[in-house]
């Protein structure tokens, strides 16, 4: 597979770059030379607290209009087939290029859809080395999306030793950042089997990894992923595990499905704790490195939509869990959804920031959720910053099901996504299209947020994509404002009797009745289909909400020929989240085919650049060894995947 950068050159005068603030990187280059202090991007979320924030300000409100492509790096990946694969007639394929690179001491580390790791020159995109874990030889990953991977983690020891950690399917690999080769002193030849010490033996091919690990001291900590369609007795369970970075020895493991004698075991009735899997942390995690507190966003149990075989609240599913990162001991937790039936995972790394509320300074943790709520807690005590009320919710009419009678509703900040679905939400581009849509939605239950899935079919809004998704929130420490990309994309949750040979439980989701689109493909609801919301966590109030991204499929739809849709962007459905900078900007793609920059104070669009393909990744920014501020984003789905780096038009040619 070719791996090469493509350079874009722009003529212009040299300019000086002044930077200040946190995230200053200093130390030695991997080769031993001294590294000049610079603002880089050392972890997936920009910092251990996953703020997706950079203080860099050379690219700012005034200069962003001059932002242009500077270089590209092509992954060279494409679908593969052949007799060596386990299923020769089922070719493996790369999915979306979802990586957010990290940059440390003048080297960029990026993981591709096929989980290869490349070390790149952050000024040119030239590869220094590429490590291939050869995971495609095990066949297509079972997740419905093709191979995806969001990032790697870098460990730096006190003696100057460094390692890049790649979690790839059931393996954790330790890579020497100088040579690009596995470290033979780690585990077995540089890798360990992440499934060796789970609650019960599993099929390793059903175990996935997409989000980067967390590094704390000499520990590398990670969760796991499981495809939602795997629903059988003792399917892969959720364990968060911490390993010694030097040896690969297991240091601690936390059971997200509590076993006998563990807190929360009584929330799984009739022995469900011994047979129900998932309940995993597939999303990135966050760390308060100073206090040694780890924050887990936990997903749903299996079956996502029917819980008659797992009655009870099902801790720690869909909870924010705070652990002591040293020992794995639980410090506090808050369950955002009881006995989940909607696939309302906590899908993103909680953001850590300091806010001031009613005269009190609070070190807070803010967890964006698929429910459309942002749950905000004191990160030490776990106390909600604002009251969270238990409110009655509709009961289930599915035989054997027992939905929770109440669910938690934060009183502040307001929801960042629409909750519930009514006839007022139906599209109204033309009277004819509206009547067609009304005829569809009137077949189903529309009972608000937390209306359970039903045999008749229930319209859930937010849908199963959220609300928020894995892109998470960007938190501005200068202002206490959090920015969240959300989706306005309802789902039909219709329940049908299950095939007992394929699933555990009497019922499951009817996958023949999932779409709510019109027969012509138009969404059932009005735009916007995606939004960016700014929430001030000092006041708990919304600052602004604007459409996020463009939607050419709707705007150019043949059924809307001659219909005036107005100049405002329609918004796009997608999981990626934003980045906020000291230059007064919020950058995001949101899943669109453009990179956007908005004024972080007003939401006004200041700049947009067509990427030539959809971008399903979070952007990042850094100061390079040449002193240039770059903004980088991954672009592409399936083929033609590439990194695109942007710089101001008079700085892309700056000499070392």
C-alpha positions as CSV (number, residue, x, y, z in Angstrom):
1,X,0.0,0.0,0.0
2,X,1.5,3.4,-0.9
3,X,1.9,5.9,1.9
4,X,3.0,9.3,0.8
5,X,2.3,13.0,1.5
6,X,1.1,15.5,-1.1
7,X,2.4,19.0,-0.6
8,X,0.5,22.2,-1.3
9,X,2.7,25.2,-1.6
10,X,1.6,28.8,-1.1
11,X,3.8,31.8,-1.8
12,X,4.0,34.6,0.7
13,X,6.0,36.5,3.3
14,X,7.2,34.8,6.4
15,X,5.5,35.7,9.6
16,X,6.3,35.3,13.3
17,X,4.3,33.0,15.5
18,X,3.7,33.9,19.1
19,X,2.1,31.3,21.4
20,X,1.4,31.2,25.1
21,X,-0.7,29.2,27.5
22,X,-0.9,25.5,28.6
23,X,0.0,22.4,26.7
24,X,3.6,23.5,26.1
25,X,5.6,20.5,25.1
26,X,9.3,20.4,26.1
27,X,11.9,17.7,26.3
28,X,14.0,15.7,23.8
29,X,13.4,14.6,20.3
30,X,13.1,10.8,19.9
31,X,16.6,10.9,18.4
32,X,18.0,12.6,21.5
33,X,18.1,16.3,20.4
34,X,16.7,19.2,22.4
35,X,13.1,20.2,21.6
36,X,12.0,23.8,21.5
37,X,9.0,24.5,23.7
38,X,5.9,24.6,21.5
39,X,2.2,24.0,21.8
40,X,1.4,20.6,20.5
41,X,-1.4,18.0,20.8
42,X,-0.1,15.2,23.0
43,X,-3.3,13.1,23.5
44,X,-6.3,12.3,21.5
45,X,-8.5,14.9,23.2
46,X,-5.7,17.5,23.3
47,X,-5.1,16.9,27.0
48,X,-5.9,14.1,29.4
49,X,-9.2,15.9,30.3
50,X,-10.4,15.7,26.7
51,X,-11.2,19.4,26.3
52,X,-10.3,19.4,22.6
53,X,-8.9,22.8,23.3
54,X,-5.7,24.5,22.1
55,X,-4.4,28.0,23.2
56,X,-2.9,28.5,19.8
57,X,-4.1,31.8,18.4
58,X,-2.1,32.6,15.3
59,X,-5.1,31.2,13.3
60,X,-7.8,33.5,14.6
61,X,-11.0,35.4,13.7
62,X,-9.0,37.8,11.6
63,X,-6.6,35.4,9.9
64,X,-8.7,32.3,9.4
65,X,-9.9,33.6,5.9
66,X,-6.3,32.9,4.8
67,X,-6.3,29.2,5.8
68,X,-5.4,26.9,3.0
69,X,-4.3,23.3,2.5
70,X,-0.6,22.8,3.2
71,X,0.0,19.1,2.9
72,X,-1.8,15.7,2.6
73,X,-0.9,12.2,3.6
74,X,-2.7,9.3,1.9
75,X,-3.2,6.1,3.8
76,X,-3.3,4.1,0.6
77,X,-5.8,1.7,2.0
78,X,-8.5,-0.1,0.0
79,X,-10.9,-3.1,0.2
80,X,-9.0,-6.4,0.3
81,X,-10.1,-9.9,-0.8
82,X,-8.4,-13.2,-1.5
83,X,-8.0,-16.8,-0.5
84,X,-5.9,-16.0,2.7
85,X,-8.9,-14.3,4.3
86,X,-11.2,-16.5,6.6
87,X,-14.1,-15.7,4.3
88,X,-12.7,-15.2,0.8
89,X,-16.0,-14.0,-0.7
90,X,-16.4,-11.3,2.1
91,X,-13.7,-8.7,1.5
92,X,-12.4,-6.6,4.3
93,X,-12.8,-2.9,3.9
94,X,-11.6,0.2,5.5
95,X,-14.4,2.3,7.1
96,X,-14.3,6.0,7.8
97,X,-10.9,7.5,8.6
98,X,-11.8,8.5,12.2
99,X,-8.4,9.3,13.6
100,X,-7.3,12.4,15.4
101,X,-3.5,12.4,15.4
102,X,-1.3,13.2,18.3
103,X,1.8,15.4,18.1
104,X,4.7,15.3,20.6
105,X,8.2,16.7,20.3
106,X,8.0,17.3,16.6
107,X,6.5,13.9,15.6
108,X,2.9,13.1,14.5
109,X,1.5,9.7,15.3
110,X,-1.6,8.6,13.4
111,X,-3.6,5.3,13.2
112,X,-5.3,4.4,10.0
113,X,-8.6,2.6,9.4
114,X,-6.7,-0.7,9.1
115,X,-5.1,0.1,12.5
116,X,-1.6,0.8,11.0
117,X,0.4,3.4,12.9
118,X,2.5,6.0,11.1
119,X,5.0,8.5,12.5
120,X,4.9,11.6,10.3
121,X,6.8,14.8,10.0
122,X,4.2,17.4,11.1
123,X,5.5,20.0,8.7
124,X,5.3,17.9,5.6
125,X,3.4,14.7,6.2
126,X,6.5,12.6,5.2
127,X,6.4,9.2,7.0
128,X,9.3,8.3,9.2
129,X,8.0,4.7,9.8
130,X,4.8,2.7,9.5
131,X,3.8,-0.2,11.7
132,X,1.2,-2.7,10.5
133,X,-0.5,-5.0,13.0
134,X,-1.9,-7.1,10.1
135,X,-5.3,-7.3,11.5
136,X,-7.0,-7.6,8.1
137,X,-5.7,-11.2,7.9
138,X,-8.4,-12.1,10.4
139,X,-11.2,-11.0,8.1
140,X,-13.7,-8.2,8.3
141,X,-14.2,-6.7,11.7
142,X,-17.7,-7.4,12.9
143,X,-19.1,-3.9,13.6
144,X,-21.1,-3.0,10.5
145,X,-18.9,-0.1,9.6
146,X,-15.7,-1.5,8.2
147,X,-12.4,-1.1,10.0
148,X,-12.1,2.2,12.0
149,X,-9.7,3.5,14.5
150,X,-9.6,6.8,16.4
151,X,-6.1,7.1,17.8
152,X,-3.1,6.0,19.8
153,X,-1.5,7.0,23.1
154,X,2.0,7.9,24.0
155,X,3.8,7.0,27.3
156,X,6.7,9.0,28.5
157,X,8.8,7.5,31.4
158,X,10.8,9.5,33.8
159,X,14.0,8.1,32.3
160,X,13.1,9.4,28.9
161,X,11.8,6.1,27.6
162,X,8.7,6.4,25.3
163,X,6.3,4.0,23.8
164,X,3.3,4.3,21.5
165,X,0.4,2.2,22.5
166,X,-2.0,0.8,19.8
167,X,-5.1,-1.1,20.9
168,X,-6.2,-3.2,17.9
169,X,-9.1,-5.7,18.1
170,X,-8.1,-8.0,21.0
171,X,-4.4,-6.9,21.2
172,X,-2.5,-4.1,22.8
173,X,0.8,-3.4,21.1
174,X,3.7,-1.4,22.5
175,X,5.7,0.3,19.8
176,X,9.2,1.9,20.0
177,X,8.7,5.5,18.7
178,X,12.2,5.6,17.2
179,X,12.1,2.4,15.2
180,X,8.4,1.7,14.7
181,X,8.9,-1.8,15.9
182,X,7.1,-3.6,18.8
183,X,8.9,-3.5,22.2
184,X,10.0,-7.2,22.8
185,X,10.0,-6.7,26.6
186,X,6.3,-5.9,26.6
187,X,4.1,-9.0,26.9
188,X,4.7,-11.6,24.2
189,X,6.9,-10.1,21.6
190,X,5.5,-6.6,22.1
191,X,1.8,-7.3,22.6
192,X,-0.7,-8.8,25.0
193,X,-4.1,-10.5,24.6
194,X,-6.7,-8.2,26.1
195,X,-9.3,-11.0,26.4
196,X,-7.2,-13.2,28.6
197,X,-8.6,-12.0,32.0
198,X,-12.2,-11.0,31.2
199,X,-15.2,-12.2,33.3
200,X,-15.6,-15.2,31.1
201,X,-13.9,-16.7,28.0
202,X,-15.0,-15.1,24.7
203,X,-14.7,-15.4,21.0
204,X,-11.8,-12.9,20.3
205,X,-13.1,-12.2,16.8
206,X,-16.2,-10.6,18.6
207,X,-14.0,-8.1,20.5
208,X,-13.1,-4.8,19.0
209,X,-11.0,-1.7,19.8
210,X,-11.5,1.7,18.2
211,X,-10.7,4.4,20.9
212,X,-7.3,5.2,22.2
213,X,-6.0,4.1,25.6
214,X,-5.4,6.4,28.6
215,X,-1.9,6.7,30.0
216,X,-1.5,7.4,33.8
217,X,1.9,7.1,35.3
218,X,3.2,3.6,34.3
219,X,-0.3,2.3,33.5
220,X,-2.0,2.0,30.1
221,X,-5.8,1.8,30.6
222,X,-8.5,0.8,28.1
223,X,-12.0,-0.5,27.6
224,X,-13.4,-2.4,24.7
225,X,-16.0,-2.5,22.0
226,X,-18.6,-5.1,21.0
227,X,-20.9,-5.0,18.0
228,X,-24.5,-4.3,19.1
229,X,-25.7,-7.2,16.9
230,X,-23.9,-9.7,19.0
231,X,-26.6,-10.8,21.5
232,X,-26.0,-14.2,23.0
233,X,-25.4,-15.6,26.4
234,X,-22.0,-14.5,27.8
235,X,-21.2,-12.3,24.8
236,X,-18.1,-10.2,25.4
237,X,-18.4,-8.3,28.7
238,X,-17.3,-4.8,29.6
239,X,-14.1,-4.7,31.7
240,X,-11.8,-1.7,32.0
241,X,-8.3,-2.9,32.4
242,X,-5.0,-1.3,33.4
243,X,-1.6,-2.8,32.4
244,X,2.0,-2.1,33.3
245,X,3.4,-0.1,30.4
246,X,6.8,-1.9,30.6
247,X,5.8,-5.5,31.0
248,X,2.2,-5.8,30.0
249,X,1.2,-7.4,33.3
250,X,-2.4,-6.8,34.4
251,X,-2.4,-4.3,37.3
252,X,-6.2,-4.0,37.9
253,X,-9.5,-4.7,36.2
254,X,-12.9,-3.1,36.9
255,X,-16.1,-5.1,36.2
256,X,-18.7,-2.9,34.7
257,X,-21.1,-5.8,35.2
258,X,-20.8,-6.1,39.0
259,X,-20.2,-9.7,40.3
260,X,-21.4,-11.1,43.6
261,X,-20.2,-9.1,46.5
262,X,-19.5,-6.0,44.3
263,X,-21.4,-2.8,44.5
264,X,-24.4,-2.8,42.1
265,X,-24.7,-6.6,41.6
266,X,-28.2,-6.5,43.0
267,X,-29.3,-4.3,40.1
268,X,-29.1,-7.3,37.8
269,X,-32.0,-9.6,38.7
270,X,-32.2,-13.4,38.2
271,X,-28.5,-13.9,37.8
272,X,-28.3,-11.7,34.7
273,X,-24.8,-10.6,35.9
274,X,-23.5,-14.0,34.9
275,X,-24.8,-14.1,31.3
276,X,-25.4,-10.6,29.9
277,X,-22.4,-8.9,28.2
278,X,-21.5,-5.6,26.7
279,X,-21.9,-2.8,29.3
280,X,-18.6,-1.6,28.0
281,X,-16.5,1.6,27.5
282,X,-16.0,1.7,23.8
283,X,-15.6,5.5,23.7
284,X,-12.5,7.5,24.8
285,X,-12.0,8.1,28.5
286,X,-10.9,11.2,30.4
287,X,-8.3,11.6,33.2
288,X,-7.7,14.1,36.0
289,X,-4.0,13.4,36.0
290,X,-3.2,15.5,39.1
291,X,-5.8,13.7,41.2
292,X,-5.4,10.3,39.6
293,X,-9.1,10.1,38.8
294,X,-10.4,8.3,35.7
295,X,-13.8,9.0,34.1
296,X,-15.6,6.3,32.2
297,X,-18.5,6.8,29.8
298,X,-20.3,3.4,29.9
299,X,-22.4,1.9,27.1
300,X,-25.5,-0.3,27.1
301,X,-25.9,-4.0,28.0
302,X,-27.1,-6.5,25.4
303,X,-29.8,-6.6,24.1
304,X,-29.8,-2.8,23.5
305,X,-33.6,-2.6,23.1
306,X,-35.1,-5.4,25.1
307,X,-34.3,-6.1,28.8
308,X,-36.7,-8.8,29.9
309,X,-33.8,-11.1,30.5
310,X,-31.8,-8.4,32.5
311,X,-34.5,-6.9,34.7
312,X,-33.3,-4.2,37.1
313,X,-31.4,-0.9,36.8
314,X,-28.3,-2.7,35.4
315,X,-25.4,-0.8,36.9
316,X,-22.9,0.4,35.6
317,X,-24.6,0.6,32.2
318,X,-25.0,4.1,30.8
319,X,-23.3,5.6,33.8
320,X,-20.5,8.1,34.4
321,X,-18.1,6.1,36.6
322,X,-15.1,7.7,38.4
323,X,-12.3,5.3,39.3
324,X,-9.1,5.7,41.2
325,X,-6.7,5.3,38.3
326,X,-4.0,3.8,40.5
327,X,-6.1,0.9,41.8
328,X,-9.3,0.7,39.8
329,X,-11.4,1.3,42.9
330,X,-14.8,3.0,42.3
331,X,-14.9,6.6,43.7
332,X,-18.4,7.6,42.5
333,X,-20.8,7.0,39.7
334,X,-24.0,8.4,38.3
335,X,-26.3,6.4,36.1
336,X,-27.9,8.6,33.4
337,X,-30.2,5.9,32.0
338,X,-31.8,3.1,34.1
339,X,-32.4,-0.2,32.5
340,X,-31.5,1.2,29.1
341,X,-33.7,0.3,26.1
342,X,-32.7,2.9,23.6
343,X,-29.0,2.4,22.9
344,X,-28.4,5.6,24.8
345,X,-24.7,4.9,25.5
346,X,-22.6,7.5,27.1
347,X,-20.7,7.8,23.8
348,X,-17.9,10.3,24.5
349,X,-15.1,11.2,26.8
350,X,-16.3,13.5,29.5
351,X,-14.7,17.0,29.4
352,X,-12.9,18.3,32.4
353,X,-12.9,22.0,33.1
354,X,-13.1,24.5,35.9
355,X,-16.2,26.7,36.2
356,X,-17.6,29.3,38.6
357,X,-21.2,28.8,39.6
358,X,-23.0,31.1,42.0
359,X,-19.7,32.4,43.4
360,X,-18.2,28.8,43.8
361,X,-15.2,27.6,41.8
362,X,-15.9,24.0,40.8
363,X,-13.6,21.5,39.1
364,X,-16.2,19.9,36.9
365,X,-16.7,17.0,34.6
366,X,-19.2,17.4,31.8
367,X,-20.5,14.3,30.1
368,X,-22.3,14.7,26.7
369,X,-24.8,12.0,26.1
370,X,-27.0,10.5,23.4
371,X,-30.0,11.6,25.4
372,X,-29.3,15.2,24.4
373,X,-28.4,16.1,28.0
374,X,-25.0,17.4,29.2
375,X,-24.5,15.9,32.7
376,X,-22.3,18.1,34.8
377,X,-20.8,17.0,38.1
378,X,-18.2,18.1,40.7
379,X,-15.4,15.8,39.4
380,X,-14.2,14.9,43.0
381,X,-17.4,14.3,44.9
382,X,-19.7,13.4,42.0
383,X,-22.4,15.8,43.2
384,X,-24.4,17.3,40.3
385,X,-23.6,21.0,39.8
386,X,-27.3,21.6,39.2
387,X,-30.2,19.4,40.5
388,X,-31.1,16.3,38.5
389,X,-34.7,15.4,38.9
390,X,-36.3,11.9,38.7
391,X,-39.4,12.1,36.6
392,X,-42.0,9.5,35.6
393,X,-41.6,8.0,32.2
394,X,-43.9,5.8,30.1
395,X,-44.1,2.1,30.8
396,X,-43.3,-0.7,28.4
397,X,-46.1,-2.8,26.7
398,X,-43.6,-5.5,25.5
399,X,-44.3,-8.9,27.2
400,X,-41.7,-9.6,29.9
401,X,-40.3,-6.2,29.8
402,X,-40.1,-3.9,32.9
403,X,-39.0,-0.4,32.0
404,X,-37.7,1.9,34.8
405,X,-40.6,3.9,36.3
406,X,-38.5,7.1,36.4
407,X,-35.4,8.5,34.7
408,X,-33.1,11.4,35.6
409,X,-33.6,14.8,34.0
410,X,-30.9,17.5,34.5
411,X,-32.4,20.9,35.2
412,X,-29.4,22.7,33.7
413,X,-28.0,23.2,31.2
414,X,-30.9,22.8,28.7
415,X,-30.9,19.9,26.3
416,X,-28.6,20.5,23.3
417,X,-30.7,18.2,21.1
418,X,-34.4,17.9,20.5
419,X,-36.0,15.4,22.8
420,X,-39.2,13.6,21.8
421,X,-41.0,13.7,18.4
422,X,-44.4,15.1,17.5
423,X,-46.2,15.9,14.3
424,X,-44.8,19.5,14.5
425,X,-41.4,18.0,13.8
426,X,-42.4,16.5,10.5
427,X,-40.8,18.0,7.4
428,X,-42.8,20.7,5.6
429,X,-40.9,21.4,2.4
430,X,-44.2,21.0,0.5
431,X,-47.7,20.1,1.6
432,X,-47.6,16.9,-0.3
433,X,-44.4,15.7,1.3
434,X,-45.7,16.7,4.7
435,X,-48.9,14.6,4.3
436,X,-46.8,11.7,3.1
437,X,-44.6,12.0,6.2
438,X,-47.5,12.3,8.6
439,X,-49.0,9.1,7.2
440,X,-45.8,7.3,8.2
441,X,-45.3,8.7,11.7
442,X,-49.0,8.3,12.7
443,X,-48.4,4.5,12.7
444,X,-46.1,4.7,15.7
445,X,-45.9,5.8,19.3
446,X,-44.7,9.3,19.9
447,X,-44.5,9.6,23.7
448,X,-41.5,11.7,24.3
449,X,-38.0,11.0,25.6
450,X,-37.7,7.6,27.3
451,X,-40.8,6.2,25.6
452,X,-39.9,2.5,25.5
453,X,-39.5,0.5,22.2
454,X,-42.8,-1.2,21.4
455,X,-44.3,-3.9,19.2
456,X,-46.2,-1.2,17.4
457,X,-43.0,0.8,16.9
458,X,-41.8,3.9,18.9
459,X,-40.2,7.0,17.4
460,X,-37.2,7.8,19.6
461,X,-35.7,11.2,19.4
462,X,-32.7,11.5,19.8
463,X,-32.3,8.4,17.8
464,X,-29.7,5.7,18.4
465,X,-26.9,7.9,17.0
466,X,-27.6,10.5,19.6
467,X,-27.7,13.5,20.6
468,X,-24.0,13.5,21.1
469,X,-21.7,10.7,19.8
470,X,-18.0,9.8,20.2
471,X,-16.7,13.1,18.9
472,X,-17.8,14.6,22.3
473,X,-17.6,18.2,23.5
474,X,-14.9,20.9,23.2
475,X,-14.5,22.8,26.5
476,X,-13.0,26.3,26.5
477,X,-11.1,26.9,29.8
478,X,-10.9,30.6,29.1
479,X,-14.7,31.0,29.2
480,X,-16.2,27.8,30.7
481,X,-18.2,27.4,27.5
482,X,-18.7,23.8,26.1
483,X,-19.4,23.2,22.4
484,X,-21.3,20.0,21.3
485,X,-22.1,18.7,17.9
486,X,-25.5,17.0,17.9
487,X,-27.7,15.0,15.5
488,X,-31.4,15.5,14.8
489,X,-32.1,12.1,13.5
490,X,-35.0,10.1,15.0
491,X,-35.0,6.3,15.0
492,X,-37.8,3.8,14.8
493,X,-37.6,1.3,17.6
494,X,-39.9,-1.6,16.8
495,X,-39.7,-4.8,18.7
496,X,-40.3,-8.3,17.3
497,X,-39.9,-11.8,18.5
498,X,-36.4,-13.0,18.4
499,X,-34.9,-16.1,16.9
500,X,-33.8,-18.1,20.0
501,X,-30.9,-19.5,18.0
502,X,-29.5,-16.1,17.3
503,X,-30.1,-14.0,20.4
504,X,-30.7,-14.1,24.2
505,X,-34.1,-12.8,25.3
506,X,-37.5,-13.2,23.9
507,X,-37.5,-10.1,21.8
508,X,-35.1,-7.8,19.9
509,X,-35.1,-4.9,17.4
510,X,-37.0,-5.5,14.2
511,X,-34.4,-4.5,11.7
512,X,-36.8,-4.7,8.8
513,X,-38.6,-1.7,10.4
514,X,-35.9,0.8,11.1
515,X,-36.0,3.6,8.7
516,X,-38.2,6.7,9.1
517,X,-37.2,8.2,5.8
518,X,-39.7,8.9,3.0
519,X,-39.7,6.3,0.2
520,X,-37.7,8.9,-1.9
521,X,-35.0,9.0,0.8
522,X,-35.8,12.4,2.4
523,X,-35.6,12.5,6.2
524,X,-38.9,12.4,8.0
525,X,-38.1,15.5,10.0
526,X,-37.4,19.2,9.4
527,X,-33.9,20.5,9.3
528,X,-31.5,21.2,10.8
529,X,-30.2,17.6,10.9
530,X,-27.2,18.5,12.9
531,X,-26.4,21.4,15.2
532,X,-23.6,22.9,17.1
533,X,-24.6,24.2,20.6
534,X,-22.6,26.4,23.0
535,X,-23.5,26.0,26.7
536,X,-22.1,28.3,29.4
537,X,-21.3,26.1,32.4
538,X,-20.9,29.1,34.6
539,X,-24.6,29.9,34.2
540,X,-26.0,26.6,32.9
541,X,-27.5,28.5,29.9
542,X,-27.3,28.2,26.2
543,X,-25.2,30.7,24.4
544,X,-26.1,29.8,20.8
545,X,-27.2,26.9,18.6
546,X,-26.5,26.9,14.9
547,X,-26.9,24.4,12.1
548,X,-23.7,22.3,11.8
549,X,-22.6,21.5,8.3
550,X,-24.2,21.3,5.0
551,X,-26.5,18.6,3.6
552,X,-26.2,18.4,-0.1
553,X,-28.2,15.2,-0.4
554,X,-31.3,17.1,0.9
555,X,-30.6,20.4,-0.8
556,X,-30.0,18.8,-4.2
557,X,-32.8,16.2,-3.8
558,X,-34.9,15.8,-7.0
559,X,-38.1,16.0,-5.0
560,X,-37.2,19.5,-3.9
561,X,-36.5,20.9,-7.3
562,X,-37.9,24.4,-7.3
563,X,-38.4,24.6,-3.5
564,X,-36.6,27.5,-1.8
565,X,-34.8,26.0,1.1
566,X,-33.2,29.3,2.1
567,X,-29.5,30.1,2.5
568,X,-29.0,28.6,5.9
569,X,-27.1,25.4,6.1
570,X,-29.3,22.4,6.7
571,X,-27.0,20.6,9.2
572,X,-25.5,17.1,8.8
573,X,-25.9,13.9,10.8
574,X,-22.5,12.6,12.0
575,X,-20.6,11.5,15.1
576,X,-17.5,13.7,15.0
577,X,-17.1,16.6,17.4
578,X,-15.5,20.1,17.5
579,X,-12.2,21.7,18.6
580,X,-12.0,25.1,20.2
581,X,-8.9,27.4,20.2
582,X,-7.5,30.5,21.8
583,X,-7.9,32.2,18.5
584,X,-11.6,32.6,19.1
585,X,-12.6,29.7,16.8
586,X,-14.5,26.4,16.8
587,X,-13.4,23.9,14.1
588,X,-15.5,20.9,13.1
589,X,-16.6,18.8,10.1
590,X,-19.5,17.0,12.0
591,X,-19.4,14.4,9.3
592,X,-19.8,16.8,6.4
593,X,-17.6,17.2,3.4
594,X,-16.3,20.6,4.6
595,X,-14.1,21.8,7.4
596,X,-15.8,24.7,9.2
597,X,-14.5,27.5,11.5
598,X,-17.1,29.4,13.6
599,X,-16.7,32.4,15.8
600,X,-16.7,30.7,19.3
601,X,-18.6,33.7,20.8
602,X,-21.4,34.0,18.3
603,X,-21.6,30.8,16.2
604,X,-21.1,32.9,13.0
605,X,-19.4,30.9,10.2
606,X,-16.1,32.6,9.3
607,X,-14.6,30.0,7.0
608,X,-15.3,26.7,5.3
609,X,-13.2,24.6,3.0
610,X,-14.5,21.7,0.8
611,X,-12.6,18.5,1.5
612,X,-13.7,16.5,-1.5
613,X,-15.2,13.7,0.7
614,X,-16.9,13.4,4.0
615,X,-14.8,13.8,7.1
616,X,-15.7,11.6,10.0
617,X,-13.1,12.8,12.5
618,X,-12.4,15.4,15.1
619,X,-9.9,18.1,14.0
620,X,-6.7,19.0,16.0
621,X,-4.1,21.8,15.9
622,X,-0.5,22.2,16.9
623,X,2.6,24.3,16.4
624,X,5.2,22.5,14.3
625,X,9.0,22.5,14.6
626,X,9.0,25.2,11.9
627,X,6.8,27.4,14.1
628,X,3.7,27.0,11.9
629,X,0.2,26.5,13.4
630,X,-1.5,23.7,11.5
631,X,-5.1,22.5,11.7
632,X,-5.4,18.8,10.7
633,X,-8.4,16.6,10.0
634,X,-8.8,13.1,8.6
635,X,-10.9,12.7,5.5
636,X,-12.5,9.9,3.6
637,X,-14.7,6.8,3.9
638,X,-13.6,3.4,2.6
639,X,-11.1,4.6,0.0
640,X,-9.0,7.7,-0.7
641,X,-8.6,8.2,3.1
642,X,-6.1,10.9,3.9
643,X,-5.0,13.5,6.4
644,X,-5.3,17.1,5.3
645,X,-3.3,19.8,7.0
646,X,-4.2,23.5,6.8
647,X,-2.0,26.5,7.4
648,X,-2.2,30.3,6.7
649,X,-1.3,31.0,3.1
650,X,1.9,32.9,3.9
651,X,3.3,30.2,6.2
652,X,3.0,26.9,4.4
653,X,6.5,27.5,2.8
654,X,8.3,28.6,5.9
655,X,11.8,27.1,5.9
656,X,13.2,25.4,9.0
